Amino acid sequence: MTAETPAWRAPLARFGLNAERTAQLGAVLEALEADEHAPTAVRIAREAAEVHLADSLVALDLDPLRDGRVIADLGAGAGFPGLALAVGLPNAQLQLIESQRRKCDFLRGVLAAAAIENATVVCARAEEWRAGVGANDVVVARALAAQPVVLEYAAPLLRLGGALVDWRGRRNEAEELAAATAAQALGLRLLEIRHVEPFAAATDRHLHVFVKERATPTRFPRRAGVARKRPLGRGRHERGAAGETAPAADAILSDRDRR
């Protein structure tokens, strides 16, 4: 890259964003780099452009996400994928759902710094966000929890026909079997599992896309904390065909890529 072109732009060139949107993403990176208390270990602009921004924007290839107008990012953390998607989808309204007050304040600061006007922060647990029930075209989640847990959080928030996009790492048979059982109980159907390579070092990335075909039973979501303690589907599928247990929630993506 030349002295006039920041190195962080290279990983984003493939997404075809105009100068205004690219500048907004640059402001997001500046906010991360400037705040030593930002809720992520990846703050250097060139690395964050790959690990956070490119990893988020790669989902723009999915039709359900591109067509969504009301989108919720569950467990927004440092803001990904929600912040990047808000920039990449200017006609959509993003809601960043985060339960920790400190992270909510951080997200509001980044939205202001990057002049992102089509996103708002909802400081609440996903299970307790009653205003979001049945209100979203798309729900997204990245490095949030075991997949059956993510499904239980997301299903009640989707309208009929809406879609969940769940960022995952390496595929795991036991996890997917448990998720299939959970999806059936929640009115969801797996639409596709797409292998993606948002940047060169990301060789085990998958986007799991579920569509809401039936109304989610009113007993879901269960009260706060229960989905993680007693995930749907896990009783029947604790081990895969090779006898391996499903991965823990913090193994969904590598340590380098976690928020």
Buried (B, 14 or more C-beta within 10 A) or exposed (E): EEEEEBEBBBBBEEBEBEEEBBBBBBBBBBBBBEBEEBBBEBBEBBBBBBBBBBBBBBBBEBEBBEEBEBBBBBBBBBBBBBBBBBBBBEEBBBBBBBBBEEBBEBBBBBBEBBEBEBBBBBBBBBBEBEEBBEBBBBBBBBBBBBBBBBBBBBBBBBBEEBBBBBBBBBEBBBBBBBBBBBBBBBBBBBBEBBEBEBBEEBEEBBBBBBBBEEEBEEEBBEEEEEBBEEBBBBEEBEEBEEEEEBBEBEBBBBEEBBB
